[in-house]
Amino acid sequence: MREILSDSVIDCLKLLPFLYLSYLAVEYTEHKMSAKTKEMIHRAGKAGPFLGSLIGTIPQCGFAAAAAGLFAGGVVSPGTLLAVFLATSDEMLPVMLSQGADGLTIVKILAAKAFVAAIAGMLVDFGLERILGRRDPIPEHMDMCEHGHCGCEHHGIWYSALNHTLKTALFLFLISLVLGFGMNRFASSGLAGSIVKFSGLEAVTAAVIGMIPNCAASVLVTELFLEGVLSGTGLFAGLLCGTGTGLLVLYRENRNLRENLALTATLAGVGIAAGIVLGRFGVL
């Protein structure tokens, strides 16, 4: 219990700088930039998914949480957020390095995830542009200050960003604590190995495990792969769908539930499909 508590505290502390900077960027965009400037960011965002895929490969789940906050504030596009989510590997890299995994295997995993993330993100933004006639990463219904009642009109954007950060960090800590106990029971029960192989739905089950909003999910998926329980198909599906605490931040900050569900479904669909394809082509 003490280990789970300390891990939850450490995970939240690591997220704080990422959350604060992302909220500060959102506050600045909302209060300091004119509508014309926001539109310029909106028009210049075609490279967003590509950049998001590169940023997501950095072994730190804070980027996924930060990207979710930026999306909720209308700073980045849906495709960029999806790219960061798909590329995020959380604790995969440290676990593999600690287990002495082959360097070429690690490079293949990161490169494949970044490639899938960039392509999927660009297709999402392109599809929205074709359907809507324009991409619209700045939802007009979203105002984080109004949503959070932060009082930034009296205290300024620095205080407001801190207010948002602390509230989100507390929320993430409580959820992480509950999920930490659940993941610990699941891993120690011996069910993990049998469930991922159930009815041959390895990719689907691994994706579901990966989408558990906790950094421990990527650890479990990676360890199952290193132990030979999961194949490359399951590893890719699980890691592509794993966003750390990104999904938690998305659902907490973005009030458009329909949008959140669509992004979650797209994440799962791309992760499962790409996992199957990468597994069959023998990337690992």
ABEGO torsion letter per residue (X at the ends): XAAAAAAAAAAAAAAAAAAAAAAAAAAAAAAABBAAAAAAAAAAAAAAAAAAAAAAABBBAAAAAAAAAAAAAGABBAAAAAAAAAABAEAAAAAAAAAGBBAAAAAAAAAAAAAAAAAAAAAAAAAAAAAAGBBBABBAABBAAAAAGAGAAAAEAAAAAAAAAAAAAAAAAAAAAAAAAAAAAAAAAGAAAAAAABGGBAAAAAAAAAABBBAAAAAAAAAAAAAGABBAAAAAAAAAABAEAAAAAAAAABABAAAAAAAAAAAAAAAAAAAAAAAAAGAX
